Amino acid sequence: MHKELQEFAVDVRRKFHIFPEVGFTEFITTYEIYQLLQSLSFDLYIGREILESDERYGVPTAGEIEASKERAIAYGVPEAFAEKLDGGHTGVVAVLDTGRKGPHIAMRYDIDGLPITESDEKGHVPFDKGFLSQHPKEMHACGHDGHISIGLAVAKYLDAHKDELTGKFTIIFQPAEEGLRGANSIVQKGWLDKVDYFMSGHLGINSLQAGSIAATADQLLASTKFDVTFTGKSAHAGVEPNEGKNALTAAATALLQLNAIPRHRDGTTRINVGRLSGGSGRNVIADEAVMLVETRGETTELNQYMYDEAVRIIQAAAAMHDVKASIRFMGQGLGSKCDAEWIQIVKDACEKNLDVKEIYDVLPLKASEDASYMIDHVQKNGGLATYMVFPSLLPAGHHHPNFDIDEDAVRTAVSVYIDIINYLQHK
């Protein structure tokens, strides 16, 4: 049955690759996941049932959400279904309770795409094989299409073996991982309470041959995402430049100085300004500028150091140019560590797995993940949590227009999750 489920996952991954949707606008994605789960023996939850609305971070504007909703209805999503996701309450939680004593196993698969225009060059596999993104300026450039398909294959396995299994299974198809915006709202709704074992993971990350896996990941960096708006005063750049207060110059000053924050001796730290825009014309003193910024740190404390320094510099740059700076919080992830017990669990579970060529105890993520909220919550309540890595040789890096994954990594991940589930049944 593994082979059949693996090929199902590959086919489904290509389907979801065609209609990527950014965080909290995944109307089509949520509907298609729900449709594929509906015939199985799961209790399904959507909309405000799965998300604590006020705990969502960086929610798009009402206009952006409405446009995505209308696009989904045009695609074929029933209006009544779309209404249940109104306001950007996307995602699905599927629960299978066998009614027999056993562990509560939870798994999380993220579902959102990125605001990237996918490459349409020959040699890019989705283009060559006809499953290129059909949504302008949106792309599955981080493998979340594969994560969805793995989760759905696991769900089909659980359904097929429900009479043999024990305990409870919760599968979370989470919106808005990008920007670290969705996980905490699910945690706050209670879906991770009383979980014995929690698993999540990522395709790619390390450019290694498919069939390699990591039982755990380290360097899950804490991160804060925030937008900065500098507000000044416009004036004619030739007639009375002295009357203006240049917000763009203040932002440029801040950008340069942010990159001068000393890196910390206690571990990895990062900062990035991913976008800077402002002004209205070449002969107008810019009265507004906007920066999209993120900080990262190997621990929550190191990230806080970077964030505090960033805020200090932003306010100083605003004061220097006599403008105002306002900061809008957009998302956050914690620093996390996987439980070491998972190393032996994965090795024992996958001992006879022919898809697995090599098992690493740990591989570095070197990025941020809001699954950290789930890991933290499960661990604080006595459960064991891990974040696995399923490497793939990568033609281009994550978040690149030419990003793609070796689909053998998807096949491997399906069999690994199933083997772990079966092992934990008897642990």
N, C-alpha and C positions, 0 to 999 in steps of 0.2 A: 504493500500500500504506500510505502514511503515514496517510491518512484512516481506513482500517480499523483501524489500530493505535491511533489517537487515540480512536476511539469505544470500542474495547475497553478502553482505559485508563479512560475515564469510567465505563463500566459496572462495571469491577472496583473502582474507587475507592468507588463506592456500596456495593458488597458488603462491602468491608472496613470501611467506616464503621459498619456495623451491629454488629460485634463487636470493639470496641476492648479492648485489654488492656494494662495497665501493664507496665513494664520487667521482664524475666525471668519474666513469666507469660504470654507470647504463644504459648500452646500451639495455639490455634485458628488464629491468624494464620500461624504457622510451617507448620502442616499444609496450609492452603489455598495458601500460596505454593508449597510443595513439590508439591502436586497439579497446579498449573498449569504447573510447570516439568518435571514428570516425563516428559511426552511429547516434550520437546525434546532437542536433542543436547548437553546439558550433563552434566558430572559434578557430582553434588549431594552436599553435605556438611551434616550437622546435628549437634546435640548437642555432645559434648566434642571432636569433630573440629574445630570452628570456634572454640571459646573456650578460652583459658587460664583454667581455673576460678578459680584463686587471684587472678587479676588483675581479676576483676569487682568493681565497687564497689557498695555499697548494695544487696546482695542481700536480697530480702524474706525474711520468716521461713519456716521449713519449712512451717508451717501455711498461710500465704498461698499458697505455691507449690502445695501439695497441693490446696487448694480450687480453684485455677484449673485444675489438671490434671483434677480430677474434673468440673468444669464442661465442660471440653473433651471428655472422654469421653462425657458426656451429650449434647453437641452432635453427636457422631458421629465424633470423632477415634478411630481404632483404639487400643486400649490399648497394643499393641506399639509403635506410633509414639510415643505419649505417654511411654512408658518411656525412649525414647532421649533425651528432653528432660528427664529427671528431674533435680531439683535446680535447675530454672530455666535450663537450658542451651538457650535458644531461639535462633531465627534460622536462616538458610540462607545458604550460600555456593555459588554456581553458577559453574563454570569451563568455558569452551569454548576448547580449544586446537586451532587449525586445522592444526597440524603444519607450517605454512609460515612462513618467516622474516618477521617483522614485529614491531610494537610490542606490549608488554604493556600493555593498557588496563584499569584497574580503576575501578569505579563503586560508590558506596555509597548505599544507600537505607535510612533508618531506619523502623522498623515499629511502635513502641510508641505507646500512647495515654496519656491523663492521668487522674488521679483527680478528674474533674469531672463533675457531673450536667448532661447536655445539655438545652438549652431545648426545651420542647414547646409553644412559642408559635406561633401562626399568623404566617406571614411568615418563619419560619426554614426555609430550603429543605429540609434533611433531614427536617423534620417534615412539610412540605407535600407532599413527593414520596415519602414512605414509606420513607426509609432512615435513620431516627433510631436512635441507639444503643439496643441491646437489653440492654446490660449496665449495671445500676444503678451510679451513681457512677463510671462510666468513659466517656471520650469521646475521639474524635479531634478535639482542639481546637487542633491545631497543623499540620494538613495532612499528617501522616505516612501517612494512607490514600492520599492522592494520590501521595506518594513511592513507596509500594509499587507502585501501578498503573503509574507511569512506568517503574520498573525492570522490571516484567513485560512491558510493551510493548516495551522495548528488547531484552529477552531473546528475544522472539518474532521481532523483526527480525533479530537475529544468527543465529538458527536458520535462518530462511528464506534467508539469504544466506551461509551458512557455506562454501559451495563457492567463493565469490568473495572472501572475506575472507582476510587474512593475520594472523599473530601470535596472541596469546592474550588472552582476555577473562575478567576475574574480576568477578562481580557479587555484592556483599555486601548481604544483607538483614539489617541490624544491629538487635539488640534494645537496649532500655534506653538510648536517647539522652537522654531526659528525665532530668535529674539528672547527666548526663555519666558514665554508669556502664558502658557496654558496649563502646565502641570500643577502648580500650586492650587489653582481653582478646583481641580479634581481631588487633590489631597484634602482640601478643606471641606469637601462634600462628604468625606468619610469612606471613600472607596478603598483606601489602603489600610483601614483599621483591621486589626486582627488577622493580618497576613503573615503566614509562616515563612513563605519563600517568595521573593520578588526577583523577576528577571526582566532586563531590557538589554538593548545592544545596538550596534551600528554596523552597517555594511561599509566596506572600504576602509577609510581612515589611514591604515598602513598599507602601502603598495606592496603586497606580498601575494604569492600564488593563492588562488582560491582553494579552499580545503584546509588552509591554516585557520586556527581559531585561537582566541585568547579567552581564558576562563574568567578573567577579571580585567579591568582597565584601571590605570592610575592617571594622574594629572587631569582629573576632571576639574577644570578651573572654575572657581567662583567668578561671577561676572555681574556687572550692572550695566544696563542699557539706558541711555537717557538722551533726550533732545534738548538743545539749548537755543533759545531765541534771544538775539541781541536786538534791542529797540533803541533807535536813535532819532534823528530829526533830518528830514530831507531839505535840500536847498539847491539852488542853481550852482553848479560846479564852477561856472565862470564868473557870474555876476556877484555872488555873495557866499563863497565857500565857507567863510568864517561863521556864517549863521547855521551851518549844518553840523550834525554830530554823526560821524560815519560808523554805522553798525558793522559794515563789512570789514573795515580796518580793525575794529575791535575783535571780530571773529578770527581774522587772519593772525592777529597777535596771539590770541589764545591758542590757535592751532599749533603754531610754532613752539610755544612754551609748553604745551601739553606733552609734546614729544621729548621735552627735556627733563621730565620728571625722573629722578634717579631710580633705577631699578633696585629692588630690595634684596638685602643679603640673605634673607630667610627663605627665599624661594622664587619661583617664576612669577613675573608680573608683566602685564601687557596694557597698552592703551592704543586706541585707534579712532581717528575721525574718518568715518566712512563717506561722509558727504558734507559739503559746505556750499550753500547757495544764498544769494542775497542781491539786493539792488534792483533797480528798474531800468536804468539807462546809463549810457556813458557820460552824460552831462548832468547827472543827478547824484547828489550825495546820498549814499544808500541809507535808508532809514530802518532797514530790517535785514538781518542775516540769520540763517538757521544752520546749526551743526548737528549731525547725528553722531553720537559718541558712544564708545563702550570702554569699560575697564575690565581687566581680568586679573586673577591672582590664584596661586596654587592652593591657598586656603581662603576662607571667608575673611579672615583678618587682613591678609595681604591685599585682597581685592578692595577692602574698605580703605586701606592706606592709599591705594591708587585713586579711588573715588574722592576721598577727602582732599587730596592734593589737586585733583582736577577741578573740583569746585572752587578751591582757593584761587587757582590760576584764572579760572573763568571770571570770577568776581573782580579780581585785580585788573584783568584786561578791560573789563567793562568800565571800571573806575578810571583807568588810564585815559580812556577815550570819551569819558563823560557820557556813557550810554547805560542802559539798564540790561541786565541779563536775567532771564528766567529759565529754570530747569524743569523739564517734565520727565518724570520717571516712566520708563517704557518696559522694563523687564529685568528679571534677576534670577541668577542661579547660585546655588550654594557650592562650596567646596565639599567633595564627597570622597569616601574611601569604601571600596567593596569589601565585603567580609571574606577573609582568607579561606574560610571553610569551603568556599565555592571551587577552589582550585582542585581539591580532591574529588568533590562531587562531580565536576565536569569530566575529569579524567576517568573516573570509575564509570560514569554513565556512558561515555563515548568509547569505551575500550574496544568494542567490536564494530564501531561505525566506520564503514569503508569509505565514506565521503571525507572523513577527517584524516588529513595527512600529517598534521603536526598540531600539538596543543601547547600553547604558551601559557605559563602561569599568569602573566600580565603583559599587556602592551599599553603604551601611552596613548591617551586620547589627545592631549595637548589642546583641548578645546573645552567649551562649556556646554552643559546639558541641564535642562530643567527637570530631567528624571532625578536629579539630585534631591529634589523635594520629596520624591517618592522613596528613594533610598534612605534618606534621613528619617522619614516618618516610620518606615517599616523597622529600621534598626532601633529606634527609640522605644518601639513597642515590642521588642524582643525577637523580631524576625531576622532572617538572613537575606541580604540583598546583593545582587551583582549587576554589573554592566559589562556585557561581553562585546568582543570585537570579531567581526567576520571579514577578514581582509580580502582585497581584490586588487589585481593589477589595474592601475588607473591610467587611462589615456590622458586625462587632465585632472587637476585637483578638484576637491569639493568646492562648490559655489562658482564653478567655471562653466561657460557656455558649452564646452565640449565634454563635460563630466559624463561618465557612464560607468557602469559596474559590470564585472564578469558575472553572468547569471549563474555560474556554478557556485558562487558565494551564496546566492539565494537558496539554491538546492541544499548546500551544506547546512545553512542556518535552520532550514525546516527540519532536517533529520536530527540536528543537535537538540533543538527545543523538545522534540518528541522523545528522544532518548533520556533527556534530563527529567521530563515529566514522569516517564515510566520508572526511572531510578528512584525518584523521590516518593513514589507510591509505596516503596518497600523499605525506605530508610528508617 
